[in-house]
Amino acid sequence: MFVEAGSVYLQLLVMRTLGLGVFAAAESGGWSEPSLLGWIVVGVFWAVVWWRVTLFESFLATGLIKKV
């Protein structure tokens, strides 16, 4: 459960400290859900992570980076 929540909320907490409105209004005593901007931040974050991993793997496959 924590891994799933962390994959969404950890980067949103950082963005909230920067002053971005990434959370919608919360119900009393509950977790606030990500706003539209929050979901966009999450999507862009994981797209960049995916792109970097695949780029690294392609460099390994082509021999541009040597395996240790």
N, C-alpha and C positions, 0 to 999 in steps of 0.2 A: 504493500500500500504506500509506504513512504517513497519508494522509488518512483512510482507513477506520479504522486503528488509533487515530488521534487523535480521531476522533469518538466513540469509546468510552472510551479510556483517559485522555484529558486531564482530563475532569471527575472520573473516579474517583481520579486521583492527588490532586486537590484534596480530595476527600472523605476519602481515606486520611490526609492530613496533619491533618485535623480529628479523627481517631481512629475513624472509622467502619470497620467490617469489610467493605469492598466487594470484597475479593479472596478467592478460595478458596485453599486450599493449593496451592502450585506444585510441579510435578515438578522434579526436580533439573536445573538448567540451562535451564529453560524459562520461558516467560511464564506467569504465573498468570492463570487465567480469572476473570471477574467472578463474584462470589457472587450469590445471589438478590437480596440488598439492592443489590448493584452494578447488576444489570440493571434493578431498579426505579428507581434513581437515573438511569441512562441514559435510560430511557423517559420519566420525568418531565421531565428536562432538555430532550429533543428535542420533547416535547409542548408545553412552554412556549415554546420557540423558534418552533415552527410556529404556535402561537396568536398570538404577538406579530407575526409577519410577516403573517399573514392579517388581523389587526386593523388593522395599519398600511395594508395594501393596501385594505381596505374604507374606511378614512378617506380615502385618496386618491381612491377611486372616488366617494365621496359628496360630495367637496369640502370636508370638514372640515379637511383639511390641504392647503395650496396646494403644487403642484409648483414646484420651483425652476427 
